[in-house]
C-alpha cells in the first residue's frame, strides 16, 4: 500500500511539473521546402491574452536578429484541438486570445542561412536545415517563450535520422536510435546551448577539471575532428595554465561547421587565380564564432588546406572559451535579466569583449603560442592604428550602451581594437599601482568567484568595486579612458613594462614588399593570403607567388622585425616562406632599409629598471631572475 501511495504521489507531482513545462517537438525527417515543423505543448497560462515571443536580440550578439522573421503558419489550439485566434503584433510577437484555454502551438521555421532575410545574420548565430546532411540549431531561431514565463523548465524532443546525433551542452535525458530528448532549466539555458545534428564526428578530452567535446561537420564529407583536436589542444592546455586550472565549467562543447570552398584551392594556394564569381563567393563568406556559457559555435570556410580554417580556429578558441568568465560568469544585471523583446544594452562591452580579447592575447604570449615581436610589431600595433578610427565624440561606456543604434552598430569591431588596447592599458595601470603584485586577470578571476552565474554585479558600481580591489587612484583611469573620452598616454603606459613607444619613428626602416620594395609593384590580400599580381623583371618574386598573411604581417614588414620589436639592419638575411607554382619554398631576402617614418613603433627596452622588470615578468608570467 505504501508503495502504491508513493507511486500515486509521484504521478501527481510529475503531472504538476509537466503542466508547467514547455514541451517542444521537432522531426528532422519531415523537412519540407527548407522548413521545419515545430510543435509546442504549452505550459499552463493564466493570462487571457498571452504573448508568444521570438528574440529580437540575443546575448553575445550585438545586432538585431529578429528570429520571428523566419516563422510562418503560426497556429494555436485548445485542448479539444479547436483553433484559437492569434494576432501578430510585430515580426517577433504573437498574441493569443483565450490564453487560459491554450493547449498547443504549431508553426514552421525557415532557416536563416538560406533565406534572403537572414543575409545579415551571421552563420554562427543562425540556423541551417539540410535534409540528410546537417541541421544547425541556434535555439532562439526555432523556439520562443511566453512573455512572463521564460523561467519555466523546457523539454525538447527531436526525432532524427538514425545515423544522426545531436551534439550540445544541453543535458540529454532520453535517447534512442530515432529520438533525442534534451532539457533546459529555462529559456535562457535553452538558447545558450546550440545543437549540431549530423553524422557524428567528435573528439573528447578531459583537461584539468573540464570535459571538452569537439564536434565537426564538414561539407566536404571529411571527418576532421581528430585533426582539429590535435591543433587546438595546445590552446586548451594554455587556457588551463592561464586560469590555474580553475576554468569555471565542467563541460564545454566546441561546435565547428566548415563550409566547402575547396573549389578555390588552386586560385588561393596553387598556380591559378580566382574567377570573378569565385571572388564574389569568397567575399560573401563571413568566418566567425559565437560564445555561450559552456559551448561555442564556429563557422569557417574550408579552402582546400587545413590552414585555411585552422588559422581562424586557433585564433578564436582561446577568446571564446575565456568568455566563460565574462560576460557569462561576470556580468551586470542588464545582461543577467536580458530583455529579448526590447533589449537594453550594458555599458560594459569594454569588459565583456575588450578584456576577454586582451586576456586571450596575453594567454598566447605566456604560453608561446604567439611571439612577443609579432604581438608588439604586428597584432597590437594594428589594433592601435584601428583604434584611432573610434569616434572621438563618445566614450566606451556610452558607445557600448548605444551599440544597437546607428552608426555605432557598424563600429562593433572597435571593441576588438580600442576595447582590447584599453584593456591592456588597464592591466598595465593595475600593475603600476600594485607594484607588480596584481594584474587584470587576477581581478577578473576574483570577481568571477564572488559573483558567479547567479549573482550579477551592479551596472553602475563595478568601477568603484574594481578600484577598491586595486588602489584608490585606479578610478582616474576609468574616468579618463573608459567613462571619459581622453586619448590614452601610450608612452607612460608601456613604460610600466619596459616597452618603448614611439608614435612617429624616423630613421632606417625596412622596405615593405607591398609598397615598392624588392620590385613588387602591386599585391592583393585575399583570404589571409597575399597574391603577387605584378612584379618587376629583376624582382625575386614572380607573378602568381602567394605569401601567407601569418608570414607577412599587416604592413608586410613582419619578416624584418625581431623578437623585441626592433627592425633588422640592412644586409640581414631573412628566409620568407612562399608558395610558388603550388609548391612550398623559401626565398632568401636581404633586408633593405631606407630613411623614413614609421608610426606606433613598440620595442622592448633592454635596460629595464627593477620595477619595470618585475612588471614585465608579471605580464609575461616569467620567473624573476635571481
Residue pairs with C-beta under 8 A, 6 or more apart in sequence:
17 153
19 43
19 44
20 43
20 44
20 152
20 153
21 43
21 152
21 153
21 154
21 155
22 40
22 41
22 42
22 43
22 143
22 145
22 152
22 153
22 154
22 155
22 187
23 40
23 41
23 155
23 157
24 38
24 39
24 40
24 143
24 154
24 155
24 156
24 157
25 38
25 39
25 40
25 41
25 156
25 157
25 158
25 159
26 36
26 37
26 38
26 39
26 142
26 156
26 157
26 158
26 159
27 36
27 37
27 158
27 159
28 36
28 129
28 131
28 135
28 158
28 159
28 160
28 161
28 164
28 197
29 159
29 160
29 161
30 36
30 37
31 129
31 131
34 110
34 111
34 114
34 115
34 129
35 72
35 108
35 109
35 110
35 129
36 108
36 109
36 111
36 129
36 135
36 142
37 106
37 107
37 108
38 106
38 107
38 108
38 109
38 142
38 143
39 104
39 105
39 106
40 104
40 105
40 106
40 143
41 103
41 104
42 102
42 103
42 104
42 105
42 146
43 146
43 149
43 152
45 99
45 100
45 102
45 146
45 149
46 99
46 100
47 99
47 100
47 148
48 97
48 98
48 99
48 100
49 95
49 96
49 97
49 99
50 95
50 96
50 99
50 102
50 146
50 147
50 148
50 149
51 89
51 93
51 94
51 95
51 96
51 146
51 147
52 74
52 93
52 94
52 96
52 105
52 144
52 145
52 146
52 147
53 92
53 93
53 94
53 144
53 145
53 146
53 147
53 340
53 341
54 66
54 67
54 68
54 71
54 92
54 93
54 140
54 144
55 65
55 67
55 92
55 140
55 144
55 191
55 340
55 341
56 64
56 65
56 66
56 67
56 68
56 92
56 340
56 341
56 342
56 343
57 63
57 64
57 65
57 340
57 343
57 404
58 65
58 125
58 138
58 140
58 191
58 340
59 192
59 327
59 335
59 338
60 290
60 291
60 292
60 323
60 327
61 122
61 125
61 290
62 345
62 349
62 403
62 404
62 409
62 412
63 120
63 404
63 409
63 412
64 404
65 121
65 125
65 140
66 91
66 92
67 92
67 112
67 140
67 141
67 144
68 90
68 91
68 92
68 93
68 144
69 91
69 117
69 118
70 109
70 110
70 111
70 112
70 115
70 117
70 118
70 127
70 141
71 107
71 108
71 109
71 110
72 107
72 108
72 110
73 106
73 107
73 108
74 86
74 88
74 94
74 105
74 106
74 107
75 83
75 86
75 105
75 106
75 107
76 83
76 84
76 85
76 86
76 96
76 102
76 104
76 105
77 83
77 84
77 102
77 103
77 104
77 105
77 106
78 84
78 98
78 101
78 102
78 103
79 101
79 103
84 96
84 97
84 98
84 101
84 102
85 96
85 97
85 98
86 94
86 95
86 96
86 97
87 94
87 95
87 96
87 97
88 94
88 95
89 95
92 341
93 147
93 341
96 102
96 105
109 127
109 141
109 142
111 118
111 126
111 127
111 128
111 129
111 136
111 141
112 118
112 121
112 126
112 127
112 128
112 141
113 123
113 126
113 127
113 128
113 136
114 128
114 129
118 126
122 286
122 288
122 290
122 299
123 136
123 257
123 259
123 286
123 288
123 299
124 138
124 288
124 289
124 290
124 297
124 298
124 299
125 138
125 290
125 297
126 136
126 138
126 141
127 136
127 137
127 138
127 141
127 142
128 134
128 135
128 136
128 257
129 135
129 136
132 161
133 198
134 196
134 197
134 198
134 217
134 257
135 164
135 195
135 196
135 197
135 198
136 194
136 195
136 196
136 197
136 257
136 297
137 166
137 168
137 194
137 195
137 196
137 197
138 191
138 194
138 290
138 297
139 190
139 191
139 193
139 194
139 195
140 191
140 340
143 154
143 156
143 187
143 190
143 191
145 187
145 340
147 341
150 186
150 187
150 188
150 340
151 186
151 187
152 186
152 187
153 183
153 184
153 185
153 186
154 183
154 184
154 185
154 186
154 187
154 189
154 190
155 173
155 181
155 182
155 183
156 170
156 181
156 182
156 183
156 184
156 190
157 174
157 179
157 180
157 181
158 166
158 179
158 180
158 181
158 182
158 195
158 197
159 178
159 179
160 166
160 178
160 179
160 180
160 197
162 177
162 178
163 199
164 197
164 198
164 199
165 180
165 197
165 198
165 199
165 200
166 180
166 182
166 195
166 196
166 197
167 195
167 196
167 197
167 200
167 202
167 213
167 215
167 253
167 255
168 182
168 193
168 194
168 195
168 196
168 253
168 255
168 295
169 193
169 251
169 252
169 253
169 292
169 293
169 294
169 295
170 182
170 183
170 184
170 189
170 190
170 193
170 195
171 182
171 183
171 184
172 180
172 181
172 182
173 181
173 182
173 183
174 180
174 181
175 181
182 195
184 190
184 193
188 338
192 292
192 293
192 294
192 295
193 292
193 293
193 294
193 295
194 255
194 290
194 292
194 295
194 297
196 215
196 217
196 255
196 257
196 297
198 217
200 215
201 215
201 216
201 217
201 218
201 223
201 224
201 225
202 213
202 214
202 215
202 216
202 225
203 213
203 214
203 225
203 226
203 228
203 229
204 211
204 212
204 213
204 214
205 211
205 212
205 214
205 229
205 233
205 236
206 212
207 233
207 236
207 237
207 240
208 240
208 245
208 247
209 245
209 246
209 247
209 250
210 240
210 247
210 249
210 250
210 251
210 252
211 250
211 251
211 252
212 236
212 252
212 253
212 254
213 251
213 252
213 253
213 254
214 225
214 228
214 229
214 232
214 254
214 256
215 225
215 253
215 254
215 255
215 256
216 223
216 224
216 225
216 228
216 256
216 257
216 258
217 256
217 257
217 258
218 224
218 258
218 260
218 302
219 258
219 259
219 260
219 302
220 258
220 260
220 262
220 302
224 258
224 306
227 306
228 256
228 310
228 313
231 306
231 310
231 313
231 314
232 254
232 313
232 314
232 317
234 367
234 369
235 314
235 317
235 318
235 364
235 369
236 317
236 321
237 367
238 318
238 363
238 364
238 366
238 367
238 369
239 247
239 318
239 321
239 322
239 363
240 247
241 366
241 367
242 359
242 362
242 363
242 366
242 367
242 441
243 445
246 445
247 321
247 324
248 324
248 325
248 329
248 448
248 452
249 293
249 294
249 324
250 294
251 294
252 294
252 295
252 321
252 324
253 294
253 295
253 296
254 295
254 296
254 298
254 317
255 295
255 296
255 297
255 298
256 298
256 300
256 313
257 297
257 298
257 299
257 300
258 300
258 301
258 302
258 309
259 285
259 299
259 300
259 301
259 302
260 301
260 302
261 281
261 282
261 285
261 301
261 302
261 303
261 304
261 308
262 302
262 303
262 304
263 278
264 274
264 278
264 281
264 282
264 303
264 304
264 527
265 303
265 304
265 305
266 272
266 304
266 582
267 273
267 274
267 275
267 278
268 274
268 303
268 304
268 308
268 526
268 527
268 529
268 531
268 546
269 303
269 304
269 305
269 529
269 546
269 579
269 582
270 579
270 581
270 582
271 544
271 581
271 582
273 531
273 544
274 282
274 526
279 526
282 301
282 526
282 527
285 301
286 299
287 299
287 300
287 301
287 309
287 312
288 298
288 299
288 316
289 296
289 297
289 298
289 299
289 316
289 319
289 320
290 296
290 297
290 320
291 319
291 320
291 323
291 324
291 328
292 328
293 324
293 328
293 453
294 324
296 317
296 320
296 321
296 323
298 312
298 313
298 316
298 320
300 308
300 309
300 312
300 313
301 308
301 309
301 527
302 308
302 309
303 309
303 527
307 548
308 527
308 528
311 528
311 550
314 369
318 360
318 363
318 364
318 369
319 356
319 357
319 360
322 356
322 359
322 360
322 363
323 352
323 356
325 356
325 359
325 444
325 445
325 448
326 351
326 352
326 355
326 356
326 444
326 448
327 335
327 346
327 348
327 351
327 352
328 453
329 448
329 451
329 452
329 453
330 351
330 444
330 447
330 448
330 451
330 457
331 346
331 348
331 352
331 451
331 456
331 457
332 346
332 348
332 456
332 457
332 458
332 459
332 462
333 456
333 457
333 458
333 459
334 344
334 345
334 346
334 459
335 346
335 352
335 456
336 456
337 456
343 404
344 401
345 400
345 401
345 402
345 403
345 404
346 352
346 400
346 401
346 459
347 397
347 398
347 400
347 401
347 459
348 397
348 400
348 459
348 462
349 396
349 399
349 400
349 403
349 415
349 419
350 396
350 397
350 400
350 415
350 419
350 422
350 423
350 482
351 462
353 415
353 416
353 419
354 396
354 415
354 416
354 418
354 419
354 420
354 422
354 423
355 419
355 423
355 426
355 440
355 444
357 415
357 416
357 419
357 420
357 423
358 420
358 421
358 423
358 424
358 427
358 440
359 423
359 440
359 441
359 444
361 370
361 375
361 379
361 380
361 420
362 427
362 441
362 619
363 369
364 370
364 375
365 372
365 375
365 620
366 620
366 621
370 379
371 563
372 563
372 564
372 565
372 604
372 620
373 561
373 562
373 563
373 564
373 565
374 553
374 558
376 499
376 564
376 565
376 602
376 603
376 604
377 553
377 557
377 558
377 561
377 565
377 602
378 553
378 554
378 558
378 561
380 421
380 424
380 602
381 554
381 600
381 601
381 602
382 554
383 416
383 417
383 420
383 421
384 417
384 421
384 490
384 600
385 599
385 600
386 413
386 414
386 417
386 418
387 414
387 417
387 418
387 421
389 414
389 417
390 399
390 411
390 414
390 417
390 418
391 399
391 407
391 408
391 411
392 485
393 485
394 402
394 408
394 485
395 482
395 483
395 484
395 485
396 418
396 419
396 422
396 481
396 482
396 483
397 482
397 483
399 408
399 411
399 414
400 415
402 408
403 409
403 412
421 488
422 481
422 482
422 488
423 440
425 477
425 481
425 488
425 490
425 493
426 440
426 477
426 481
426 482
427 439
427 440
427 441
427 619
428 493
428 494
428 496
428 497
428 615
428 619
429 474
429 477
429 493
429 496
430 438
430 439
430 440
430 443
430 470
430 474
431 438
431 439
431 496
431 497
431 615
431 618
431 619
432 496
432 615
433 470
433 471
433 473
433 474
434 470
434 471
435 611
435 614
436 611
436 614
436 615
436 617
436 618
438 469
438 470
439 618
439 619
443 466
443 469
443 470
446 469
447 457
447 465
447 466
447 469
451 457
457 465
463 475
463 478
463 482
463 483
464 475
466 474
466 478
467 474
467 475
467 478
480 486
481 488
490 501
490 503
491 501
491 503
493 501
494 500
494 501
494 602
495 501
495 612
496 612
496 615
497 612
497 615
497 616
497 619
498 604
498 605
498 608
498 609
498 612
498 613
498 615
498 616
499 565
499 602
499 603
499 604
499 605
499 616
500 601
500 602
500 603
500 604
500 605
501 600
501 601
501 602
502 600
502 601
502 603
503 599
503 600
504 597
504 598
504 599
505 597
505 598
505 599
505 601
506 595
506 596
506 597
506 598
507 595
507 596
508 567
508 569
508 570
508 593
508 594
508 595
509 557
509 567
509 593
509 594
509 595
509 596
509 597
509 598
510 517
510 557
510 560
510 561
510 567
510 568
510 591
510 592
510 593
511 517
511 518
511 592
511 593
511 594
512 555
512 556
512 557
513 520
513 523
513 541
513 547
513 552
513 556
514 520
514 523
514 530
514 555
514 556
515 556
517 592
518 539
518 540
518 541
518 589
518 592
519 535
519 536
519 537
519 538
519 539
519 540
519 541
520 532
520 534
520 535
520 536
520 539
520 541
521 534
521 535
521 536
522 533
522 534
523 530
523 531
523 532
523 533
523 556
524 530
524 531
524 533
525 549
528 548
528 549
528 550
529 546
529 547
529 548
529 549
530 546
530 547
530 548
530 549
530 552
530 556
531 544
531 545
531 546
532 541
532 542
532 543
532 544
532 545
532 546
532 547
533 543
534 543
535 541
535 542
535 543
535 545
540 587
540 589
541 578
541 587
542 580
544 580
544 581
545 578
545 579
545 580
546 578
546 579
546 580
547 576
547 577
547 578
547 579
548 577
548 579
551 558
551 559
551 576
551 577
551 578
552 558
552 559
553 559
553 561
557 567
559 574
559 576
559 589
560 567
560 568
560 572
560 574
560 591
561 567
561 568
562 568
564 603
564 604
564 606
565 601
565 602
565 603
565 604
566 603
567 593
568 574
568 591
569 591
569 593
570 590
570 591
570 592
570 593
571 590
571 591
572 590
572 591
573 588
573 589
573 590
573 591
574 588
574 589
574 590
574 591
575 586
575 587
575 588
575 589
576 586
576 587
576 589
577 584
577 585
577 586
578 584
578 585
578 586
578 587
579 585
604 616
605 612
608 616
613 624
613 625
614 624
616 622
617 623
617 624
